[in-house]
Amino acid sequence: MNSTPQGAPARLLVIGADAAGMSAAHQALRTARTLGVELEVVALEASAHTSYSACGIPYVASGEVGEVTRLVARTAEQHRAAGIDLRTGVRVTRLDLASHTVETESLDGTRGTLAFDHVMVATGAAPVTPAWALHDGHLLDGVRHAKTLDDAAAWAAALEPGQRAVVAGGGYIGVEMAEAALRRGLQVTMLTRSRVLSSFSAETTARVAAALRAAGVDLREHSEVRGLAHEDGRVTGVVLDDATVAADHVVLAIGVVPATGFIDDETLLHGRRRALHPDAFGRIDAADQSGIAWSAGDCCEVIAESGHRTFAPLGTHANKAGRQAGENIVRSIAGLEPVARFPGALGTSITRFAHGDVHVEIARTGILDAQLSDAAADLAWDAVFLTTEGTTATGYMPEARPIAVRVGADRTTRRLLSVEIVGGQGAGKRIDTAAAVLHFGGTVDDLAWMDLAYAPPVATAWEIVQIAARRLAERL
Ligand SMILES: Cc1cc2nc3c(=O)[nH]c(=O)nc-3n(C[C@H](O)[C@H](O)[C@H](O)COP(=O)(O)OP(=O)(O)OC[C@H]3O[C@@H](n4cnc5c(N)ncnc54)[C@H](O)[C@@H]3O)c2cc1C
């Protein structure tokens, strides 16, 4: 058991008060109550906001969600009422595991030091700001990320019909922000260095590209941004190798990196991203088994289904891994073994692009094509893929929309490797069926023959995901 001064409750310090941090904090309090552990939870948050849905930012920007405050799941006051000593506007500037302290800086510049018995690092990821986006070290007016609630409010206020928006980045945030700008009546250009949604197969992204263009997005794939044109401190265009695209607004959506700059213990940081590598229980100092330092969320690379580490900055993982860590932290204080495991990422993700008559849902799960060659080397997978087209509902129903399902499996073991789905309304969440099969290490035959629901308005008698799996199974 980790010792604390006689009679004093153990202090858990949580750094970062959003998905991972507050999931951990609340679970720690619940477990402490169950186990009868005396626990003090202090949470430090650099911004003014807590437990907000960054995922909802594009929908505030588009106007679909009217008030930015609707993205806040739990306010600072609610956390405090639940027994957490939450301090907003306080940034951790240095973590010192040896002395069990952090150095802090408040918004007004006040510096301080705070001691802890256990620390939960949940600082998320910071959006990438490329050199070309900076002018004299600052972002020009009209250039912004889509990362914080302040960004959401700023985009909602700034986007005016008839203006021109350039979205730099073709990941899912770029796609969602392109939708937002279109819905606000702007002309939208999307610039991507490779393909749009490049973690999907080329075949799937070609379908997405067609949908974006059909909705009016001027999509320019394989476009490298060289700089920004500006006048009086405001952006006026985005400079490419062969052209300048006029812009009133530039959305920076070109990725995120773990926010670990305050950690100077190099042994905790991994790879070019300088990510934390918690084990399945959330420990980042597992080597000496001290159980002092824990982490979850976007500041980490998680363990993927293939066994490799992967950077999958998603709210789904942050919430789950944070909650598991919270339980394990308190078990560790009580002198018990950790039991709550975060099982790792399958690579499941989903997004939607909808404007006017265009509505496309895009989802995937399993090993990325780009990773298959590496993973195959280790595990000798002989991946075979097949795409099957069908409809989301029985053909005679008005709800029926086109859907394409791409299934990948290993020829020898028949193990399901990946599934991608692109299609109209109702297509995307079908991915969860495939994710469930992957989660349990199932085969393409398991996916083809499991008992799934059918009624004409929502499916076909042979569910399309199962037709796709069966056809691939027949070819293996
Ligand atoms: C536009 C957008 C759309 C998204 N859509 C989806 C989606 O549809 N589905 C999905 O699963 N995920 C989505 N995500 C990702 C999801 O929001 C993140 O994965 C999730 O918020 C990660 O939670 P976290 O707690 O790890 O980090 P964060 O939510 O980033 O929280 C970290 C907190 O730590 C604070 N912090 C950072 N450094 C310090 C410091 N040194 N001291 C004190 N505090 C600090 C930050 O201010 C922040 O509040 C989206 C993200 C964005 C930006």
The ligand as an SDF file (V2000), in Angstrom:
LIG
                    3D

 53 58  0  0  0  0  0  0  0  0999 V2000
  -13.6450   18.9500  -33.3870 C   0  0  0  0  0  0  0  0  0  0  0  0
  -13.4720   17.6210  -32.6980 C   0  0  0  0  0  0  0  0  0  0  0  0
  -14.3620   16.6110  -32.9780 C   0  0  0  0  0  0  0  0  0  0  0  0
  -14.2030   15.3640  -32.3450 C   0  0  0  0  0  0  0  0  0  0  0  0
  -15.0980   14.3720  -32.6380 N   0  0  0  0  0  0  0  0  0  0  0  0
  -14.9740   13.1720  -32.0250 C   0  0  0  0  0  0  0  0  0  0  0  0
  -15.9190   12.1400  -32.2780 C   0  0  0  0  0  0  0  0  0  0  0  0
  -16.8690   12.3180  -33.0470 O   0  0  0  0  0  0  0  0  0  0  0  0
  -15.7470   10.9480  -31.6500 N   0  0  0  0  0  0  0  0  0  0  0  0
  -14.7080   10.7310  -30.7780 C   0  0  0  0  0  0  0  0  0  0  0  0
  -14.6130    9.6280  -30.2110 O   0  0  0  0  0  0  0  0  0  0  0  0
  -13.8000   11.7020  -30.5080 N   0  0  0  0  0  0  0  0  0  0  0  0
  -13.9120   12.9070  -31.1240 C   0  0  0  0  0  0  0  0  0  0  0  0
  -13.0090   13.9030  -30.8480 N   0  0  0  0  0  0  0  0  0  0  0  0
  -11.8810   13.6230  -29.9670 C   0  0  0  0  0  0  0  0  0  0  0  0
  -12.2520   13.7930  -28.5060 C   0  0  0  0  0  0  0  0  0  0  0  0
  -12.7650   15.0640  -28.2790 O   0  0  0  0  0  0  0  0  0  0  0  0
  -10.9930   13.5730  -27.6910 C   0  0  0  0  0  0  0  0  0  0  0  0
  -10.4830   12.2950  -27.9800 O   0  0  0  0  0  0  0  0  0  0  0  0
  -11.2530   13.6810  -26.2070 C   0  0  0  0  0  0  0  0  0  0  0  0
  -11.6980   14.9600  -25.8640 O   0  0  0  0  0  0  0  0  0  0  0  0
   -9.9700   13.3520  -25.4590 C   0  0  0  0  0  0  0  0  0  0  0  0
  -10.1860   13.5110  -24.0980 O   0  0  0  0  0  0  0  0  0  0  0  0
   -8.9630   13.8110  -23.1210 P   0  0  0  0  0  0  0  0  0  0  0  0
   -9.5720   13.9520  -21.7770 O   0  0  0  0  0  0  0  0  0  0  0  0
   -7.8990   12.8190  -23.3330 O   0  0  0  0  0  0  0  0  0  0  0  0
   -8.3410   15.1660  -23.6430 O   0  0  0  0  0  0  0  0  0  0  0  0
   -9.0170   16.6420  -23.8110 P   0  0  0  0  0  0  0  0  0  0  0  0
  -10.4720   16.5150  -24.0940 O   0  0  0  0  0  0  0  0  0  0  0  0
   -8.1600   17.3190  -24.7940 O   0  0  0  0  0  0  0  0  0  0  0  0
   -8.8290   17.2400  -22.3670 O   0  0  0  0  0  0  0  0  0  0  0  0
   -7.5790   17.5440  -21.8510 C   0  0  0  0  0  0  0  0  0  0  0  0
   -7.7460   18.7140  -20.9040 C   0  0  0  0  0  0  0  0  0  0  0  0
   -6.4890   18.9470  -20.2760 O   0  0  0  0  0  0  0  0  0  0  0  0
   -6.2610   20.3370  -20.2000 C   0  0  0  0  0  0  0  0  0  0  0  0
   -4.8160   20.5270  -20.1450 N   0  0  0  0  0  0  0  0  0  0  0  0
   -3.9110   20.3200  -21.1250 C   0  0  0  0  0  0  0  0  0  0  0  0
   -2.6660   20.5610  -20.6800 N   0  0  0  0  0  0  0  0  0  0  0  0
   -2.7770   20.9300  -19.3830 C   0  0  0  0  0  0  0  0  0  0  0  0
   -1.8460   21.2980  -18.3790 C   0  0  0  0  0  0  0  0  0  0  0  0
   -0.5240   21.3040  -18.6210 N   0  0  0  0  0  0  0  0  0  0  0  0
   -2.3140   21.6450  -17.1400 N   0  0  0  0  0  0  0  0  0  0  0  0
   -3.6550   21.6150  -16.8820 C   0  0  0  0  0  0  0  0  0  0  0  0
   -4.5800   21.2720  -17.8080 N   0  0  0  0  0  0  0  0  0  0  0  0
   -4.1460   20.9250  -19.0420 C   0  0  0  0  0  0  0  0  0  0  0  0
   -6.8980   20.8880  -21.4630 C   0  0  0  0  0  0  0  0  0  0  0  0
   -7.2380   22.2470  -21.3060 O   0  0  0  0  0  0  0  0  0  0  0  0
   -8.1260   19.9870  -21.6290 C   0  0  0  0  0  0  0  0  0  0  0  0
   -9.2840   20.5290  -21.0350 O   0  0  0  0  0  0  0  0  0  0  0  0
  -13.1400   15.1570  -31.4480 C   0  0  0  0  0  0  0  0  0  0  0  0
  -12.2480   16.1990  -31.1700 C   0  0  0  0  0  0  0  0  0  0  0  0
  -12.4090   17.4140  -31.7860 C   0  0  0  0  0  0  0  0  0  0  0  0
  -11.4470   18.5290  -31.4770 C   0  0  0  0  0  0  0  0  0  0  0  0
  1  2  1  0
  2  3  1  0
  2 52  2  0
  3  4  2  0
  4  5  1  0
  4 50  1  0
  5  6  2  0
  6  7  1  0
  6 13  1  0
  7  8  2  0
  7  9  1  0
  9 10  1  0
 10 11  2  0
 10 12  1  0
 12 13  2  0
 13 14  1  0
 14 15  1  0
 14 50  1  0
 15 16  1  0
 16 17  1  0
 16 18  1  0
 18 19  1  0
 18 20  1  0
 20 21  1  0
 20 22  1  0
 22 23  1  0
 23 24  1  0
 24 25  2  0
 24 26  1  0
 24 27  1  0
 27 28  1  0
 28 29  2  0
 28 30  1  0
 28 31  1  0
 31 32  1  0
 32 33  1  0
 33 34  1  0
 33 48  1  0
 34 35  1  0
 35 36  1  0
 35 46  1  0
 36 37  1  0
 36 45  1  0
 37 38  2  0
 38 39  1  0
 39 40  1  0
 39 45  2  0
 40 41  1  0
 40 42  2  0
 42 43  1  0
 43 44  2  0
 44 45  1  0
 46 47  1  0
 46 48  1  0
 48 49  1  0
 50 51  2  0
 51 52  1  0
 52 53  1  0
M  END
$$$$
